[in-house]
């Protein structure tokens, strides 16, 4: 089992009469002790969080991981064994008795904080927010026993709701990282503003997101907003010069959750155009999701069963090897009708680090990593014909493939290493801790 769960029971000798300041110093050797709150651990589609945790632990931080949900992915990351942090599940389904006891203890021992926090939760008139409050009572009880210097959540919806209420209950400062769907679709503006107002810092993975958040919360919070890109462990990705087209059909690779914002329907339509032009190729799509059946129907309807393969989900170590045999990488992201969109998809960084020339769309934060015609090719979204032209151009130009791939690897090494992003994030945690200590003096 991946979980080292301590959360299935509740401490009978817990005393909530102590303030967090009265607890034993949670900073061994001066390093911060950070509680990470995430949805589930580890998710195949959230390798960037795993990389971040490993990177920060390497720099000396002590971490604890708390999940708001049970693990959903059946396949596990091989790299998860490198993580030292214990993992505790806060899900109500798994821990409903312990959560109930924690809420009662807080109500009896800290009635003022309890009522202030639950009234805040009730103000939003959302059942999901109230659920997060009760998960936060369970987290708060653990934090009184094993304090941390700082809490950090990933995604602005449930994990940050839980973290925000834990902050109300314990006084421990927190920050959170906002990504994509969580800020554009899942988190109502009034809740987003409340999170930003109470957080010590807000991180997001693109400058595009940072500018958007400013429009939602106003310029007064500008100093709290920080853009820190996801980082890659470059030791995992061996750079291979772009593959020459041999007798085998060149592989056009895409890796994505099978959801609308990835634009995979456009990729299938572009494959049909390439076939009509007489090009040799094999499209391989790695990933799973709710659109798998409809994409398979589209492939069959266009008669592309011999050209387009949906390979399903894949362990990350195996995916790294798949990059090595791909000729091109494509991810034609779109903005959906409800506003959902990507930030900077991690798989673009992985392909670029592996020496695979990339084709993507000019949306969200993607232009921050790819300058079109320099590190890859960018084109308008929702345009299968333009996508087919870009793929055709790369298939027929080995010089272009090599030039783009070399520049892309340099860009990743310069701006997107895990060492750089982890150092930036840890510095932010330390800065928040220093500010909090100065305020308490």
Helices and strands as residue ranges (DSSP letters): G 20-22, G 28-30, E 33-38, G 44-46, H 47-58, E 62-67, G 78-82, E 86-89, H 92-109, H 111-123, H 127-145, E 150-154, H 158-170, E 174-178, H 181-181, I 182-186, H 189-198, E 201-204, H 207-217, G 219-224, E 225-227, G 234-236, E 251-255, G 260-262, H 264-276, E 282-286, H 292-301, E 308-312, H 316-325, E 328-331, H 346-354, E 357-361, H 366-369, E 377-379, H 384-395, H 398-415, H 418-440
